[in-house]
């Protein structure tokens, strides 16, 4: 910065700190104060001080909700919660996908939903934070006669295995929409391998019957027709439209 020091009557006799000042480093706290003092030929003095803040740092964003990578049950009450701060120049704008305190839509299932908060400070520095989250069903495992992992189900090859499960929302209401199921597949795996998603074949159902919902038991039912030629172990995987995959392991004899 530069100073204009002048006295049109008696003239400037002396000055201190009035040379051109160049500040390039970011300041901290309350900033850097520079002072120009001058005395005229009549012995009168004056001074002027200016505090300068140089802000090169982007604002800080705290995004509390939705939490990054969080799983929220279908229909759950989730509220957006975030804030933006800047210690030097201050916040000029702080905006999210929804306003802070607004309700986030959890009425439909799905994975990798995103919520972004953008902030700008008075100096023009910008920052952005994005969290991804999932809206999922409550799935408490496969129902009997299937035993859930880590148990391995022993099955005679060629027999029909009734695959049953229930889906609920956050209020414990049963989900009956067949569209909740993306696919049911199975694939061979080493019997000593850890549970993992497999690239399998579409399963066959008994007598051509398809997936159905049993309102009496509030459950999905699929009669999985195994093949007599199967030996060793296979993984059965159920994929839902909320992006989740559920597994059960079988050993055939």
N, C-alpha and C positions, 0 to 999 in steps of 0.2 A: 504494500500500500504506500501511497505518497502523502506528504503533508504540504499544505500551502501556508507558509509563514510570512506575514507581511505587516509592516507598520508604516502607513503612508505619511505620518507626521514626523516622528523622530528617527524612524528606521530601526531595523533589528540589529541589536548589538551582539547577541549571542543566542545559541540554541543548542539543545541537547536532545538526542533521540529523534530528531526530525528528518533524518536521512530516509531514503526509500527503504521500506522493510519488505522483505520477501519471505513469506511463510509457505512451506510446501508440505511439511510433515503433518500428519493427522494430530489434532490436539486432543486432550483428554480432560475430563472433569468440567470445570467452568470455562475452559478455553485459555487462550494466551492474551494477556493485556499488554499493549504497547502504549508508551506515553511520549508525547512531544512537549518540551518545555522551552520557552523563549523569553528573552529579556530585551526591551528596547533601549534606545540611547538615553531615555529619561529615567532608566532604572526600574521601570515597571515590568513585572513578570506575569506570565500566564502559561497555563499548561492544559493539555487535552489528552484524555485517555480513551482508547477504543479496545474492546475485548473481541477477539476474533476466534471463531470456532471453525476448524477445518474437519469435515466429516467425510471420510472415504469408506466407512464401514456400512454394510447393508443392515437394514433393521433386523431385529430378532423376532422370530415368530414362534409362539407356543400353540401348537394344535393338540388339544387334549382329547377332544371327541369330534369325529370318530377316531378311535385309536388305530394306529397303523397295523394292518394285518388282522384286525379284530374280526371275530365271528359273532354276528348278532342274530338272534332267532327271529324268524318271520313274525312280523307284527310287533316286535319289541319297541318300547319307547326309547328313542335315542335322540339326544339333543346336541346340536352343534355347540362346541365350546372352544374358543381360541382368543388369542390376544397378540398384539404387536407392540414392541417397544423400541425406542432408539435413544441412547443416552446422550448423544451430542446435539444433532439438529432437531430431533423430535419427529413424530410420525405425521406424515401428510395424508396417507390413506392406508386402510387396512380392510380388505374385503375378502369374503369367502364365497364358496359355491352357494352357501346360504348364509343369512345373517347370523351372528353370534346369538345363541339362545333359541334358534329356530328348530323345529322338529324335522328330523331326517326321515325320509320315506323308507319304510321297511316293509311295505305291503306286498312286494313281489320278491321271489327268491333270485339270487344271482351272485356271481363271484366277481372280484376285482372291480367293485364300485370305487369311485374316486371322489375325494373331497380336497379342494385346493384353496389355500389362503395366499393372497398376494399382498405385499406391503411395499410402500415407498416412503422414504423419509424426506424431510424438507430440502435436503441437499441433492435429492434426485437419485439416491441409491435405492435399488430395488431388490426384493427377495421374494421367494416363493417356496411353499412347502405343500407337498401332496401326500395324503394318506390313502391307501387302498383298504377296503374292508369287504366283508361278505355277508349276505343275508341268507341264512340257512334254515333248514328244517331241524326239528329235534328228532334225532334218530338214535334209538337206544339198543341197537343191535338186531340181528336176525332172531326170529322167534323159533321155538321148538317145532320140528325136530332138529333143526340145525343148531350146533354149538358154535359159539363165536370164538374168534382167535383169542389166545394162541392154541386152542384145542383143534385137533385135526379130526374131521368127521370121517368115519370108516363107512364106505358104501360099496354094495355089490354092483359092479358095472352092469348097466342095462336097466337098472331100477329107476323109478321116478322119484325125484326128491322134491317135496313141497317146500318152496322158498316163501317165507312169510316175514313181513315187517310192518311197522307202523311209523307214520310221520305225524308230527304235531307242530303247532305254532307256539308262540310264546305264552299264549293263554291256555295251553293244553287242549286246544281244539284239534280234532283229528282232520288230517288232510286226506281227501279221497280222489283228487284229480289224477287221472292216469298220466297226464302230461308231466307230472312231477318226475317220472322215470325217463331218463334219456336212453339207457341201454342196459341189457343184462347179458354178460359175456362170460366165457370161461376159457382158460388156456392151460396147457401143461406147464408144470414147474418142477424143479428138483425137490424131492421130499424134504431135504435138509435145508432148503433155502428159507431166508427170512421172508415174511409177508411183503409183497410188493405188487404194484399195479402191473398187470400183464396186458400184452396186446393179444387179445383172445379172439375166439370165433363167437358169433352170435349163437346163443343157446337155442335148443329145440324144446318145444313144450309138448306135453303128452296129448296125442290125438289132435294136434293142431290147435289146441286151446291157447288163448293168449292171456296176457296179464289181465287180472281182474281185481276189483275191490270188493271185499266181503264186508258189507255194512254191519252184519251181526257181530263180527269180531273186530270191527274197526281196523281192518288190516288189508294190506296188499297181498295177493297170492299169485304165485307163478309155479306151475308144476314143471320142474326141470327134468327133461328126459335125457338121462345119461346113455352112453353107448356101450354095448357089450365089449367092444374092442379096446376100451380105455383101460390102461394100467398105470400104475404109479400114482402120482399126485397131480391135482389140478387146482387152480384158484378160480373161484367164482367171484365176479365183481359186478356190483350194482352201481350204476352211475346215475346221479340225480341232476335235475336241472338247476340246482343251487350250486353246482360245481363240485360237489363232494363225491367221493368214491368209497364204497363199503365192501369189505372182502370177507370171504369165508374159504377155508382150506379143506380139501377132500383127498382122501386116499382110496383108490379103487382096487378091488380084488376080484 
